[in-house]
Amino acid sequence: MEKQKYYVQMGSGEISRVKYHNNDEFVIYATEQEIVQLREAFDEANASGIRSFFRAHIPAVPYHNDAANDEYDSDMARAFKLVHDLGDEKTKAHIQKMGILNTYL
């Protein structure tokens, strides 16, 4: 399969083949299957984020004891790893500079 250029916005989980406004936080080159894997990582992070949101309204459960927060961090780290692996040189350098790959993976 041929790789296509995509623009990725990590905060919103946007993956687009069209550059539009600020959706070009990262540039990657990926096959359709690799995009499916990245979409799954974003979807899992979103689901964990929703569970964490509901937990946040229960003051008896501290943040550091919340499995949903740990899942969210892990899912986002997985997404960052995929973006890093598929990214252009600027994307790879930026993610390496962030240090997220060493922290969560």
Beta strands, then each sheet from edge to edge (+ up, - down):
strand 1: 4-9
strand 2: 14-16
strand 3: 26-30
sheet 1: 2+ 1- 3+
end
